[in-house]
Each structure stands twice: as C-alpha cells, then as structure tokens.
Amino acid sequence: MANDFGSPDGSTLRSASLLSELVQINSVNPDQAGPKSGDGGEEELANWVADRSRQLGADVTVDDVEPGRPNVYAYFEGTSDKTVLVDVHLDTVGVEHMTDAPFDGRHEDGRVWGRGSVDTKATFAVVLDVLASLSEDGHSLTPNLILAGTVGEEAGGFAGAYRLEEWLGSGRANPDQIIVAEPTLCAPVYGHKGGLGLKIAVHGEAAHSSKPELGRNAIVAAARVITALEGEQERLTAESPATEVGNGTLAVTTVSGGLAPNIIPDHCDIQVNRRIAPGEDTQAMVPNLEELIRQAAHPEDVDIELTYGKVFQAFYRDAATSLVTELAALSSEDGAVAAYGTNAVAYDHLPSDIVVFGPGSIDQAHKAQEWIDISELAKAGEIYRGWLTAGQ
C-alpha cells in the first residue's frame, strides 16, 4: 500500500488517517446493501463517532431512529452563547458496482480511497481532527458545537435528518448556524432542489394475446401515462426559473410489467422522480400529477403512492446570509447552488443560517471508484478551524 501525502502538516496527516479508519467501517445504507457489503447499516460508525467524541470531551446522545440505525449527537461546549451544528450523514451508497476495494481506505496518489471518502466521511475526519488540535494547542471553541451523525440520507427519505430536526425542536438546542456536510469543493452552497417520488401501478385485465380485445392492456395504458408525464417535463423546461437553482424536472425512472409474451399484460408499474425548484407551489403538485396520470390511463385504473409519504421542499437561502459570507471569506470560494439534494431539506423551515459545505467534489461520489484529495482535507480543516474559533 502506497502512502503519498505530499508534504502535509501533522493535522492533515491525522485527518487523512482518521478518514482512512472511517472508510474501513462499512456503513452502507441497508436499502442499498448487497453481497459485497453484507447487511450494511450505520450503527458501527455511529458508535465510533460517539466514542471518539467522548474522548474529546463531548456530551453524547445516541438516538435510535430505527433498530440498529442510530443518530449520534455530540455536544462540545464553547466560550460564547452561540451554537452551531454540523450534520454529517453516516450512511453511504452501495458498493456492488465498485471496481475498487470499497473499504480499504488506502492513501495513494495524494488521495484517500474508498466508499464514503468523499461522501461524506471526510467531514467527520476534518472536524474531529480540528477539535483534537484545538485541545492540544490549548485553544477553545468559540461557539457551542453539535456534531451530528444522521442515518438514512442516501435512501430512506432523510429519516435521520427529520429525527434530528425533531430532537432540536424538543428544546434540546436552537442552533444559530447549520452546516450540512456534502462535497462542495469547500464552496458554501445555499440552494438546491427538493423532490418527490411516485409509484404508479396501472391495472388491466389479462387475456390471450391472439384476442387482445378480450383483455385490457396495462402496458398500453402505461405508455399513455409516460407520454403525458413527458409533456409535463416539457412544460417545466419552458418555464422561467424563479432562482438560479433552475427549473423543476420530471423523469420516468423505471417501468416494469407483463406476464409472458403471449398474455395481454394485466399490470405495469412506473416510478417517477419529480425534482422541485425553489419557488414552486407544492400544495397542488401531487393532486395535479395524480389527475394527469389518471386521465392519461383512463379507462384503466391506477394506484398512486407517494414515495416515503413526503414531499421534500427545495432548500434555498439568501446568498448574502452571514454563514455563506463567513465560509466564502474563509474558503475564498463564492457561494453556489447545487443540482443534488441533501439533508438541508429537513431544516429549511428553521430560522438558522444553513449552508451545504464540505471538502471534495460531488463528481467523485457514488462511482465505481471513490476518492478525495488530501489537499481538500487540509483546506477544509483550515476553514473549520477559522469558523470554530472566530473572534479569538
């Protein structure tokens, strides 16, 4: 195994080593687990974060969101009455398509490799290293810090983030600023789309394929639905966007149906992904889509289910908020918007300043090989140290 850190300082070396250790902990989201990963789950990683945080003096809460899938909240006391929160999702996407060793966490070519290295265990490594360095140097945090690890970001409807939002709302804490950790190349991201999913089941009636008139072809009805949904996407594309995040989008993502080549199909299932832009009215969105789908499928019946039972609002904040401004100054990176979704959708109604921020590029996430440049860890470490010691 090659170790090539270039010429890092001690803190960067330690954050890279911490990240290597984190990558070696399998925390694949159970919904995306397979033979390579086994059952997956976030529990081992949550316990690691809890133990390391306690060693650094934190008051730690482990909160079971589901059996074997806990959030962890580590509270570090600062010297001011300001409170900040950093939310890092514990789960990673699956590894079944990976061509590289998913959990080796090796250091090679100035990078740390493996699943979760960029999305998004790097922030755990950076923040914990900064906290350790401050303690060793005899410095204190300025704000109180909650370092939160949340489950179910990659699949499962942001369950961990919504649980954290409930925990905050129960009077545990009222953070002034929130960083949602994602790979942004250390640029502060202040907006991205929300979304919803629809599962559509089109029902027909089976018959012998030699006499199609005796049945009701569910696939033909589904084709009409797909054509109508494509028309809705064309309408969205033609709209003028309300913000720089862009327009809402709609895509049919899966289709399955039929029984055999010689049977008129009695069912067809469709899944739809609808991305929601800032400024869109979500109140009528689902009823309008349901009406469009039912009219297109007529006279066949359809069942329509809202994935996770929720509509996830878009996240959008003013580009001139104090947290965007602070992080932009520390990073020398302008504020930006993103194409992907994050846990920020669960917090967008909170009065806190909220930014999506972290080291590394989203272009390396979810791929057959995942890595992060160690230089990004160094940059993020400097930014976090400046943010957490502001005023000293």
Secondary structure, DSSP 8 states (H G I E B T S, - for coil): ------S--HHHHHHHHHHHHHHTS--B-GGG-BTTTBT--SHHHHHHHHHHHHHTT-EEEEEEEETTEEEEEEEE--SSS-EEEEEEE--B---TT-SS-TT---EETTEEESTTTTTTHHHHHHHHHHHHHHHHHT---SSEEEEEEES-SSSSSSHHHHHHHHHIIIII---SEEEEE--BTT--EEEE-EEEEEEEEEE-B--BTT-GGGSB-HHHHHHHHHHHHHHHHHHHHHS--SSTT---EEEEEEEEE-S-TTB--SEEEEEEEEEE-TT---TTHHHHHHHHHHHHHTTSEEEEEEGGG--B--EE--TTSHHHHHHHHHHT---EE-SS--GGGGTTTSSSEEEEE-SSBGGGTTSSS-EEEHHHHHHHHHHHHHHHTTT-
